[in-house]
Amino acid sequence: MPPPPPPRAARAPAPAPPPAAPPRRFRFVLLAYAGLTTLAFALVWRYTQHLAALYGGNIDNVGLQFGLYFGIYAVATPLAHAAVRRLPLHLGREGALRLAFVGGATLAVIVALYQSRFGWTSLVNYFTVGVLGAFAAVLYLTHRQFGLVEVVARPAPEVVAAVEAAHAAVRLADTPGDRVKRVLELALAVVIMGVSLPISLALAVAVWLQDPGPLLVAKVAVKQGGRSFNQLKLRSMVKDAEGGTGPVPAAPTDARVTRLGNLLRRTHIDELPQLINIAVGDMSLVGPRPERTVFVARHLREIPRYAERHAVRPGLAGLAQVYGDYYSTPREKLRYDLLYIRNRGLGLDARLFAEAVVLALFGVAPRRRVSGAHPAPGDEQRFRRAYRALRGEDVREGDAGEGMR
């Protein structure tokens, strides 16, 4: 009898495939970028002094000097974009826009390094003006291709008209205190817009670089008296996020939200453009949070007295936002809103605005003094109820929670 065959050796695991080489197109772009950067650096360093001699070596008017510099970038960047679009790189619209901006920003860095011989102030100024000039140019190109404001899931005209008609009997708030509040918040909104301009520009560049397209989204929401307006926000989702679904409430974990968008939403910085809504009178600094027109149409049919929350202007910060939470149902939020309307005043507004800032920046809720970063037990079930109610599904009063506690 022949001896049994030796046992089979265990098959070694297959080696991991080698990392894929970068596509030839990417390597070509990277090589071309490095070559053009080196060439631009050499030309700037060698010939800038000769160019300056043509107009006497300097322009005494600083505004004119930087205005011309800004204009050069605003013209050169679209020319670079046109050249990129004619290359056989198949970058797509977003890739071509991004590459044109990177080219303009790179030239701004080169010129700023040259000007650093005259001090660090010159470096910062020339870099900033150059980047802003290039960004202004790509924003113009973006406006032509995508638009700068994306109105998401615009409601049908008959829905807008029905919501406004349902508010015909609502008595609008117009006391002397309301008028004083309007003057104060208009001045404060203008001041905040001025102070936040640097961070707003930086955020605009970051949002655009991640996904070239509209900088802002506008949700059609309801303001005082039931009329609809465009509630502005920095875009935190991919373009056309609701194109195939229609209006959908945002969930805490939403695949449509970009990486930068998650940060913007957690800190509420995406709501900075609503200062424009406040300045033009659509919103207030403090009041019931705006709700989208399509959702308001559902709530008006299902929740008594819902129209009364629109007796005042909607606010950037509100009682339901500060003392409720993300999982509050529309019925719960309405209780907070009506309580605010009955007790509104400058003192309450100042307190709510301060607490909303603390909540947005540090995640610390008033009174409870706990971080909102970690959901408490039962929050998932409460979120499901709130989500169903926002979608117009039936949520009984007993399921909505106790409301004011």
Secondary structure by P-SEA (a helix, b strand, c coil): cccccccccccccccccccccccaaaaaaaaaaaaaaaaaaaaaaccaaaaaaaaccccccaaaaaaaaaaaaaaaaaaaaaaaaaccccccaaaaaaaaaaaaaaaaaaaaaaaccccaaaaaaaaaaaaaaaaaaaaaaaaaccccccccccccaaaaaaaaaaaccbbbbbcaaaaaaaaaaaaaaaaaaaaaaaaaaaaaaaaaaacccccbbbccccccccbbbbbcccccccccccccccccccccccccccaaaaaaaaaccccccaaaaaaaccccccccccccaaaaaaaaacccccccccccccccccaaaaaccccccaaaaaaaaaaaaacccaaaaaaaaaaaaaaaaccccccccccccccccaaaaaaaaaaaaaacccccccccccccc
